[in-house]
Amino acid sequence: MYLFEGPTPEHPSRTSNHEALITFHEMGHYITNRLIANAGGLTNRQGGAMGEGWGDFFAICMTSQADDDFARGAFAVGGWTDVRPDFKENYYFSIRRYPYSADLAKNPLTFRHIGDGVLLPSGPPRNPNSSGGNSAVHNAGEVWCCALWEVFVELVAKHGHAEAERRVLRYVIGGLKLTPARPTFTQARDAILAAVASLDVGDLPEVWAGFAKRGMGDGAVSPDSGSNSLGGVRESYT
């Protein structure tokens, strides 16, 4: 899909066609755009951000392994194509501000961090090459992927890796089919919860717990659908 040009003979050019994380991310755009309003539904800032987050989630979920450390491990959305001689943490950060992790000491993002002007936590190390405001689609999308990852980690603890992956993909795809056009984060969350209630209501506590850990619990309030600054978030950890 893209050729990442290597700067030196020691860092040769690499094609992302050979990087499954990138391939699965881009496949995620096809799925989400197709299933939400037939390619016309993700035209608002929150929709675009969640599109990036869904793509990241498909990538890290579908490349995860049963023996991964889901409680404390760090999961990047790339790395192999990030062939810059001055960037030694490519397999930790890849191109995101933080690696995806259920460990808040590695990835501290919560719902409020989609809004411009909200300061990021000072403790966990951040990708020195990251840029843009919180509401930029790739940055806000990280928060959505964090929540989906927490849901997956909860299901892994309950069902084991293989069954959790099967279930979470059914729930996410089912949620996409129920997500309205120009969605907010909480509307997309509710669509996933509705899919879970239909497919296996017994998993609702784990799914709620995953969303709540990142501030999208019961009572959380999203920005308006048309907001570009994504301000006005009200978090809930219930």
C-alpha positions in Angstrom: 0.0 0.0 0.0 2.9 2.3 0.7 6.6 2.2 0.3 8.5 3.4 3.3 11.8 4.6 1.9 14.8 3.7 4.0 17.3 6.5 4.6 20.5 4.4 4.4 21.6 1.0 3.0 21.5 -0.2 6.6 17.9 0.9 6.8 16.4 -0.3 3.5 13.0 0.6 2.0 10.1 -1.6 3.2 6.6 -2.1 1.8 3.7 -2.0 4.2 2.2 -4.9 2.3 4.5 -7.1 4.4 3.4 -5.5 7.7 0.2 -7.2 8.9 -0.5 -4.4 11.4 -0.7 -1.8 8.7 -2.7 -4.1 6.3 -5.2 -4.9 9.0 -5.6 -1.3 10.0 -6.4 -0.3 6.4 -8.8 -3.3 6.1 -10.5 -1.8 9.2 -11.3 1.4 7.3 -13.0 -0.7 4.6 -15.1 -2.5 7.1 -16.1 0.5 9.2 -16.9 2.8 6.2 -18.9 0.0 4.5 -20.9 -0.9 7.6 -21.8 2.6 8.8 -24.2 4.3 6.5 -22.7 2.6 3.4 -19.5 4.7 3.3 -21.2 7.9 4.2 -21.3 7.7 8.0 -17.9 8.7 9.4 -17.9 12.2 8.1 -17.7 14.0 11.5 -14.6 14.3 13.6 -15.6 11.7 16.2 -16.5 9.3 13.4 -13.2 9.8 11.6 -11.3 9.4 14.9 -13.1 6.1 15.7 -12.4 5.0 12.2 -8.7 5.2 13.0 -9.2 3.6 16.4 -11.2 0.7 14.9 -8.4 0.2 12.4 -5.8 0.1 15.1 -7.9 -2.3 17.2 -8.3 -4.8 14.4 -4.6 -4.7 13.8 -3.5 -5.3 17.4 -6.3 -7.7 18.2 -5.8 -9.9 15.1 -2.0 -10.1 15.6 -2.1 -10.8 19.3 -1.0 -14.2 20.6 -2.2 -16.4 23.4 1.0 -16.0 25.4 1.1 -12.2 25.2 1.1 -10.3 28.5 -2.4 -8.7 28.2 -2.3 -7.1 31.7 1.0 -5.3 31.3 2.3 -5.7 27.8 2.8 -2.9 25.2 1.3 -3.4 21.7 2.4 -1.1 18.9 0.5 -0.7 15.6 3.6 -1.0 13.5 7.3 -0.8 13.8 8.8 -2.8 11.0 8.3 0.0 8.5 9.5 2.8 10.9 13.1 2.6 9.6 14.6 5.9 10.8 18.1 5.7 12.2 17.3 8.3 14.9 14.2 6.5 16.2 15.1 3.5 18.3 11.7 2.9 19.9 9.8 2.0 16.8 8.6 -1.4 18.1 7.3 0.3 21.3 5.6 3.5 20.0 5.4 2.9 16.3 3.5 6.0 15.0 1.2 6.6 18.0 1.7 8.7 21.1 1.7 5.7 23.4 1.7 2.0 22.8 -1.6 0.3 23.4 -1.6 -1.3 26.8 -4.0 -2.1 29.7 -1.3 -0.8 31.9 -2.1 2.8 32.7 1.6 3.4 33.4 2.3 2.7 29.7 -0.8 4.2 28.2 -2.7 6.7 30.4 -5.3 8.0 27.8 -8.9 8.3 28.9 -12.0 9.7 27.3 -11.3 13.4 28.2 -8.0 13.3 26.2 -9.9 13.5 22.9 -10.5 17.2 23.7 -8.3 20.0 22.6 -6.6 21.8 25.5 -6.7 18.8 27.8 -3.2 18.2 29.1 -1.7 14.7 28.6 -0.4 13.0 31.8 3.2 13.8 32.5 4.4 10.4 33.8 4.3 7.7 31.0 6.9 8.2 28.2 5.4 9.6 25.0 6.6 9.2 21.5 9.0 12.0 20.8 7.8 12.1 17.2 4.1 12.5 17.9 2.4 15.7 17.0 -1.0 17.3 16.6 -3.8 18.3 19.0 -5.9 15.8 21.0 -8.8 16.1 18.5 -6.7 15.1 15.5 -8.3 12.0 14.1 -5.4 9.7 14.8 -4.9 11.1 18.3 -8.5 10.9 19.3 -8.7 7.6 17.7 -6.1 6.2 20.1 -8.6 6.8 22.9 -11.3 4.7 21.1 -8.8 1.9 20.5 -7.7 2.0 24.1 -11.3 1.4 25.2 -11.8 -1.5 22.7 -8.5 -3.0 23.8 -9.6 -2.9 27.5 -12.8 -4.7 26.4 -10.7 -7.4 24.7 -8.4 -7.8 27.7 -11.4 -8.3 30.0 -12.7 -11.0 27.6 -9.3 -12.7 27.4 -9.3 -12.9 31.2 -12.7 -14.5 31.2 -12.6 -16.8 28.1 -9.0 -17.2 27.1 -7.3 -15.6 24.0 -8.8 -17.6 21.1 -12.4 -17.4 22.3 -12.1 -13.8 23.4 -10.8 -12.8 19.9 -13.8 -14.6 18.3 -16.2 -12.9 20.6 -14.8 -9.4 20.5 -14.7 -9.3 16.7 -18.4 -10.5 16.6 -19.3 -7.7 19.1 -17.4 -5.0 17.3 -18.7 -6.0 13.9 -22.2 -6.3 15.3 -21.8 -2.8 16.8 -20.8 -1.3 13.5 -24.0 -2.5 12.0 -25.9 -0.7 14.7 -23.9 2.5 14.8 -25.7 5.6 13.4 -24.2 8.0 10.9 -22.0 10.8 12.3 -21.7 9.0 15.6 -20.4 10.1 18.9 -18.1 7.9 21.0 -20.9 6.9 23.4 -23.3 6.1 20.5 -20.7 3.7 19.1 -20.2 2.3 22.6 -23.9 1.8 23.0 -24.1 0.0 19.6 -21.4 -2.5 20.8 -23.3 -3.0 24.1 -26.5 -3.7 22.1 -24.6 -6.3 20.0 -23.3 -7.9 23.2 -26.8 -8.0 24.7 -28.1 -9.7 21.6 -25.2 -12.2 21.1 -24.3 -13.1 24.7 -25.7 -11.0 27.5 -23.3 -12.7 29.9 -20.4 -10.7 28.6 -22.0 -7.3 29.3 -20.2 -6.9 32.7 -16.8 -7.3 31.1 -17.6 -5.0 28.1 -18.9 -2.3 30.4 -15.8 -2.7 32.6 -13.5 -2.2 29.6 -15.2 1.0 28.5 -15.5 2.3 32.1 -11.7 1.9 32.7 -11.1 4.5 30.0 -13.8 6.9 31.3 -16.6 5.7 29.0 -18.7 4.1 31.6 -22.4 4.6 32.4 -23.2 8.3 32.4 -20.3 9.4 30.2 -21.1 12.3 27.9 -19.6 12.8 24.4 -19.0 16.0 22.6 -21.7 17.0 20.1 -21.7 15.0 16.9 -20.6 18.0 14.9 -17.8 19.2 17.2 -14.3 19.5 15.8 -12.6 20.5 19.1 -14.1 17.5 20.9 -14.5 19.5 24.1 -17.2 19.0 26.7 -16.4 15.3 27.6 -17.8 14.1 30.9 -16.1 11.0 32.0 -17.6 8.1 34.0 -15.8 5.2 35.5 -19.1 3.4 36.5 
